[in-house]
Protein backbone atom coordinates (compact mmCIF):
# COMPACT_ATOMS: atom_id res chain seq x y z
CA UNK A 1 0.00 0.00 0.00
CA UNK A 2 1.42 3.35 -0.93
CA UNK A 3 1.75 6.30 1.44
CA UNK A 4 -1.26 8.19 0.07
CA UNK A 5 -3.54 5.16 0.42
CA UNK A 6 -2.36 4.56 3.97
CA UNK A 7 -3.03 8.23 4.81
CA UNK A 8 -6.57 8.04 3.41
CA UNK A 9 -7.22 4.81 5.29
CA UNK A 10 -6.11 6.48 8.53
CA UNK A 11 -8.42 9.46 7.90
CA UNK A 12 -11.42 7.24 7.22
CA UNK A 13 -10.66 5.09 10.26
CA UNK A 14 -10.38 8.11 12.58
CA UNK A 15 -13.62 9.63 11.26
CA UNK A 16 -15.53 6.39 11.77
CA UNK A 17 -14.09 5.80 15.24
CA UNK A 18 -15.14 9.31 16.31
CA UNK A 19 -18.71 8.92 15.01
CA UNK A 20 -20.79 9.56 18.13
CA UNK A 21 -24.36 8.81 17.06
CA UNK A 22 -23.82 5.08 16.95
CA UNK A 23 -21.10 2.95 18.41
CA UNK A 24 -19.02 1.46 15.62
CA UNK A 25 -16.95 -1.60 16.30
CA UNK A 26 -14.20 -1.42 13.74
CA UNK A 27 -10.74 -2.85 13.37
CA UNK A 28 -8.33 -1.03 11.10
CA UNK A 29 -7.30 -4.22 9.32
CA UNK A 30 -10.93 -5.06 8.54
CA UNK A 31 -11.45 -1.59 7.08
CA UNK A 32 -8.35 -2.03 4.95
CA UNK A 33 -9.62 -5.37 3.59
CA UNK A 34 -13.05 -3.86 2.89
CA UNK A 35 -11.58 -0.94 0.93
CA UNK A 36 -9.37 -3.30 -1.09
CA UNK A 37 -12.40 -5.47 -1.91
CA UNK A 38 -14.23 -2.39 -3.19
CA UNK A 39 -11.29 -1.40 -5.38
CA UNK A 40 -10.87 -4.91 -6.77
CA UNK A 41 -14.53 -5.03 -7.77
CA UNK A 42 -14.09 -2.22 -10.30
C-alpha positions as CSV (number, residue, x, y, z in Angstrom):
1,X,0.0,0.0,0.0
2,X,1.4,3.4,-0.9
3,X,1.7,6.3,1.4
4,X,-1.3,8.2,0.1
5,X,-3.5,5.2,0.4
6,X,-2.4,4.6,4.0
7,X,-3.0,8.2,4.8
8,X,-6.6,8.0,3.4
9,X,-7.2,4.8,5.3
10,X,-6.1,6.5,8.5
11,X,-8.4,9.5,7.9
12,X,-11.4,7.2,7.2
13,X,-10.7,5.1,10.3
14,X,-10.4,8.1,12.6
15,X,-13.6,9.6,11.3
16,X,-15.5,6.4,11.8
17,X,-14.1,5.8,15.2
18,X,-15.1,9.3,16.3
19,X,-18.7,8.9,15.0
20,X,-20.8,9.6,18.1
21,X,-24.4,8.8,17.1
22,X,-23.8,5.1,16.9
23,X,-21.1,2.9,18.4
24,X,-19.0,1.5,15.6
25,X,-16.9,-1.6,16.3
26,X,-14.2,-1.4,13.7
27,X,-10.7,-2.9,13.4
28,X,-8.3,-1.0,11.1
29,X,-7.3,-4.2,9.3
30,X,-10.9,-5.1,8.5
31,X,-11.5,-1.6,7.1
32,X,-8.4,-2.0,4.9
33,X,-9.6,-5.4,3.6
34,X,-13.0,-3.9,2.9
35,X,-11.6,-0.9,0.9
36,X,-9.4,-3.3,-1.1
37,X,-12.4,-5.5,-1.9
38,X,-14.2,-2.4,-3.2
39,X,-11.3,-1.4,-5.4
40,X,-10.9,-4.9,-6.8
41,X,-14.5,-5.0,-7.8
42,X,-14.1,-2.2,-10.3
